[in-house]
Amino acid sequence: MTAPALEPRVLRDRLREARDRTLELVAPLTDADVTRQHSPLMSPIVWDLGHIAHFEEVWLLENVDGAGPGAEGLRGIYDAFRHPRVTRDRLPLPDRATCLGYLADVRRAVLRKMEGIDPRADTPLLRGGYVFNMVLQHEYQHNETIMQTLQLMDGKPYAGPGPGGKPCGVAKGDGVENQPQTDAMAHFPGGDVFVGTDDRSQAYDNERPRTRLRVEPFRIDRQPVDNAAFMSFIAAGGYRSDAHWSGAGLAWRAAERAEAPLFWFRRDGAWWTRTLGRDAPVDPALPVCHVSWYEADAFARWAGKRLPTEAEWEVAAGWDPVRRRALLHPWGDEPATPSRANLDAVHPGPAPAGSHPGNVSPLGCYGMIGDVWEWTSSRFLPYPGFEAFPYPEYSEVFFGDEYRVLRGGSWATRPGAIRNTFRNWDYPQRRQIFSGFRCASDARS
């Protein structure tokens, strides 16, 4: 399945919008903010800028007419596979002005080259506009990566686009309707379903192919676990008791000295949190954010539940039992927008349940797109019939037991980079990402 090709004007508009957001994100930052490595978990932002330009150069200038360069094309200091984040501050990185010039030079050349390219051409990269969508999604994803770096920065509050100074979520009395019950679980009676996709115009290779499988009956939380529930876990000794932690989780907890989600701290006997340099009391109504897989797993066990598999998550997010098909998003096949879900850094963090009343799946689960990335129990593995495209280093080299899958996007995810089939993955110890979770349990049909 391949969507119709995008018209050149639409492609140019989307490329421009993506670049505008990148430049807006870094505009309020000093040169030191951009060049410093604020955490070994993240790149210096100047590396992200150069990498965005290099990726676009490789795919839209050097290889747009062919099958792609493979690993050899992603060369030099912007080779993400060869240079892990922890080492990138040691690379001979250009300064801010040079990287901004590199971005502008590549984009001018791309726009000139696009005049001679037919996006409807029947080549593996151009078919359905795939290579343009890939480059767009790559920049969208780095927008969120930059937001993670901003969250880790010390110093003054960030006052950039989107989240700068805007209220978090929706205040009481703002017309929020149909707020889900915090203790409610949706029920799937079991059956044959389809997960993944055959789309070759936008979906990444790890989302393909569309796969039929049998899913046993299960229950799943109608909304993500909120701060109130997680504070109950803490108050009940969740971080002090070993009973609900895996062996690896216990080792992580001890090494990290974890006693609450990342960025939480105690002030005057209450829990506070820091978001983009601003301190505020923890809002009990918001989905919990910045938790590792180990913390999510321990909470689920404490609650007498478990984390959902990614197949269960995808069924809960978009399987329509009436039409016997999977939807692109919980609300249907219409595009993801900030009006439909808490996306695109419109608010500086997750929003209260019910803030987007239409963000409900056919199964009755709220907020499965936006707010927080949701950990699943699944390891990052290929679907049967997987084929790497356009290069193995995007997905294939990461398959295995090291990574856990996250689904659904976060408040900082760009709308063009999320859908029900999108698979994110990270180490189970990571929590600088905007990650939360919901719980599941087995059920009888």
N, C-alpha and C positions, 0 to 999 in steps of 0.2 A: 504494500500500500504506500503510495506516494502522493502527497498533496500537490495541487497545481503549483507551478513555478510562480515565484513572486515577481511582480513587475519591477524593472530597474528603478523606477521612481520610489517605490515602496522600500526597496533594499537600501537605497541611498538615505532615505528618511530614517530608517531604523539604525543604520550605521552611525548617522549623525547624532541621533538621540542617545545611543550607547556611549559615544565619545563625550557628549556634553555631560552626562552623569559622571564619567570618570574624572573629567576636569573639574567639575563642581566639588567632588569629594575632596580633592587635594588642594583646591584653591585657598581654603582658610589656614592651611598648614604652613609652618615655617620651613625653610630649607633643611634645618636640623631635624624637624619632625619627619620629613620625607626620607632623609638619608640614614637616619639612625635605625638600628634593629632593636625594636622595643621589647621583643621577646624571642628566644630561640625557637619558639613554635611558629613564628611568622617571619616572612621576608621583610627586609627594608622596603618601604612603599616604592622607592625609586626602582627597585627590581621589578615589582609588579608592573609599573608603567612601561619599562623597557620590554618586558616579556609580552605584554599586550601588543605592542608595536611589532615585535619580532614574530609572534604567532600570525598576525595578520599579513606580514610580509611573506612569510613562508607559504601560507595557504592561498592568499588572494593575488599574489604577484608571481611567485616562483612556480607554483604547482596547480593553479586553478584550472589549467587546461589538461592536466594529466591525471594520473592515479594517485599522486601524493608522494612525498619524499621519504616516508618511513622515518626511522630514528635519526638517520644521517642528516636530514633536513633541519631538525630541531637542535641546532648546534650551539656551541659557544656558551657564554655565561648565562644565557636564558634557557638552557636545557634543564628543565625542572627535574628530570629523572636523574641526570648526572650530578646536579648540584642540589642536595636537599636543603631545606630551609635553614637548618642550624648553621650551615656553612656560608650562606649567601652574603653575610656582612664582610667576608674575607675576599670576595670577588672584586675585581677592578671595575666597579660599577660607575657609569657616567653620572654626572650631577643632574639635578632636577631640570635645568634649562636644556641640557643636551637630550634628555629623555623626552621632554615635551616637544622638542624639535623633531626627534625621531618619529614620534606619534604623528605629527603634522605632515612630515615628508612622506611617510608610508601611505597615509590616507589620501593625500593628493595624487600619488601614483596609482592607488587603487581606483579612485574615481575616474582617472583617465583611462585605465585599462578596462573598466566596466563598459565604456562606450563601445568597445569592440567585442564584447562577450554576450552571447545569447544565453540567458539563464535557463532557457528551455532546452539547451543542448543535451543530447543523450550520452553523457559521460558519467562515470560513477560519482564524481565530485559535484558536477553541475546539475545532475538530475534532481528535479524538485527544488533546486536552490540549496542543496544540502550544505555545500561548503560555506555559503554566506551565513546560513543559520548556525553552523558550527562556530564560526568566528564571532558572531553576535553573542551566542551563549557563553563562549569563552570570556568575553569581556564582561558580560553580566556577572559571571561567577567570580571574576576578580573584583568586581565592585563589592560583592559581599565579603570577599577575603580582606579587602581594605577596611571594611567596617569592623571586622574582627580585630585587625591591628589597632584601629582607633579605640576599640573597647579596652585593649591592653595598655594603652598609652597612659603614662603618668602626667600630671600637670593640669592645665586649665581645661574646663569643659569644652567639648567639641561643639562648634556652632556652625556646622556646614549645612548643606541642603537636606531637605526631608526632615530628619529628626530634630534639627536645631531648635530648641525652645518649645517644641510642640508637646501637648499633653500626651501622656501615655494611655492609650486605650480610650474608652468612652466613659465619661462621668455619669453618675446616676442622674436619671431624669432626661437623658439625651435620646430617649425613644428606643432603647434596646428592647427587643421583643423576643419571645420564644427562647429565653435563656435555658439551656439544658440543665437537667438535674445533675448535681455533682456525683451522685452515687449510682446513676443509672448506667446500665450496660445494654448494648444492642446485641441481638441474637442472630446468628447466621445458622440456618438449619443443616448446612452441609450440602455438597453437590459438586458437579462438574462445572468449572469456570474457566475463563481465559484470563491470563495475566501476561504482561509484556505487550509488545506491539510489533507490527510489521512495517511501521512507518519508516521510510528512508529519506524523508525530507528534513526532519528535525530531531528525531530520537537518536540517542547515542547507541553505539553498538551493544552495550551491555543491557539495554532495554529490549533487545531483539533476540530471537523471534517471538512472535505471539505463541504462547504455550498453553495447551489445555492440561488441566490437572484436577485432581480430586481434592477438595478441601473438606476436612471433617468438621462437624458442628463446633462452633466456638462462640464465646461472648467477648465483647470488646467495649472498653469505656466509650461512652458517647462523646466525651471531651478529654483533652489532655489533663494529666494530673496537675492540680493547681498548687500554689504556694501554701494555702491553708493545709491541704493534705500532707504536703511535704514537711511543714512545720510540726505536724502531729507525729510524723515519723521521727523527726529529730528529738522531740520532747519525750517520746517513748524509748529513747536510748538507741535509736537506729544506727548511729555511728559508733556507739560504745559496745553494743552486743555483737558477737561474732555469728550468731545463729543464722542470720539471713544472707550472709556474704559468701560468695564462692572463694575458693582458695586464692585465685588470682586477684579477686576483689579485695581480700584481706591484705594481701601484699601491697596492692596499690594504695589502699587506705592508710596503711602504716607509713609507706614511703612519702605520701603526699601530706600526711597528717591532716587528712580531710575531716571536717566536722560539720560542713554545710556546703551548699552549692558554691561554686566559684563566684567571687565578688560579693558574697554575703559577709556581714560582720555585725558584731553586737555593739549597740550604743544605748546606754541608759536602760539596759535590761530588755531591749527589743531588737529584732532583726532588721537590719538595714541592708541596702544593696547599692552598688555603684554602676551606673549606666552612662557610658560616654563621658565620664568625668563628673557626673552629677550624682550626689548622694540623696537617697530617699528611703523612707521606711518601706519594707517589703509589703507589697499589696497582696493580701491573701487571695484575692479573686483572680489574679493573673496566673497563666500557666507557668510552672516552674521552668527556669531556663538555666543554662550553663551547668548541666549535670553530665557526668560521665556515664558510659554504659554500665559500669560497675555499680554506680549509685542507683541507676534506674532498675537494674536487676535486683538489688537488695531491697529497694522499696516494694517492688512487685511481690517478692517472696514474703515480706513482712505483711503485706495486704492480703496474703492468701491467693495471689494471682501469679501471673507470669508476663513476660513481654510477648507481644504478638510476633508471629513469623512475618516476613515481608509479604508472603502470599496472602495471609490473613489481613494484613494492613491494606493491601491493594484491593482486596475484595470489599472490605469495609469502606474504602474511600470511593469506589466507583462502580461496583458491580450492580447492574440494573436487572433484578430478577424477572421483571415483567417482559422487557425486551430481550433478555438473555444476552446482554452484551455489556462490555466495559465502557464507561464514560471517560472522557479525557480529563475531566475535573469532577469533584464531588457534585457540583451544581449542574453539570452537563458538559457539552462540547464547546461552549463559548469560551473566549480567551480569559485567562486569569488577569484580573485587574485589582487595584487597591480598593475599589468599591465592592468587589465580591469577596475579598479575603484580605487579611492583614499582611500586606506585602510591600515591597519597594521602599522601606524605611519611611513610610508616612508617619508612623509613630515610633518613638524610641524604645521599642520593646514589645513584648506580647500584649495583646488587648484582652479585656475581660470576655469570658464566654458570652456569646450572644451579640457581640458588637457587629457582626456581619450575618444577619439572620438567614441569608440565602446560602451560606456556606455549609450546607448539610447534604450528606450523601443519601442515596436511596435507602441505605440500611439505617439511617437516622443518626449518623455520627457527625459531630460538629467540628469544624476547624481543622480538617485533615490537610488542607493546603494553607500555608501561612502560619504566623505566630512562632512556632518552634519546630525545628527538625525533630523528628520522632525516632528514637532508637527502636530497632526491632531485634529479635533474638537471632536473626539470620546472619551467617557469614557471607562475605561477598564472593559469590560463585557464579559461573556462567550458566545461562539457560541452555537446555538441550538444543543443539544445532547452532550455537553461537559462532559467529564469524567476525574476527577483528576487522574494523574499518573505521577510519582510513589508516590507522597505525596501531600496532599492538600496545604501545606505551600509554594509550589513554586508559584502557581497562584491563587488558589481558594480563599484564605483568603484576597486577594487584590482586588477582583472584587467589583465594586461599583462606587459611584460618586466622590470619593476623587481623583482619578488619571486620567490623560489624556494619550492617547496612542501616542507614537512616533514610526516612521518607518524609515528604510533604513540604519542605521548604520552611523558611522562617520569616519573621517580620522584615528582615534585611534582604531577602531574596528578590531579585528582579522578576517581574511577572513572566517575562519571556523565557525564564530558565526553570520553570517548574510545571509539573503535570503529574497525574497519578502514577505513571509508569517510571518516573525519574528515580534513579537509584544513586544516592550519595553513600559514601563509605568513609570510615575513619577508624583509627585505633580506639579500642574500648576505653582507654584512659583519657582521651581528649575531652575537654570541656570548655575550651575557649570558644568553640563553635556555639551557635545559638540553638542549643540542643535541649529538648525535653523528652516526654514520652507519654504514652497511655498504656494501660494494662489490658490483658486479655485473660481468658480462662477457657478450659475445655467445657463443652456443654453437650448434653444429650439432645438429639433431634426431637 
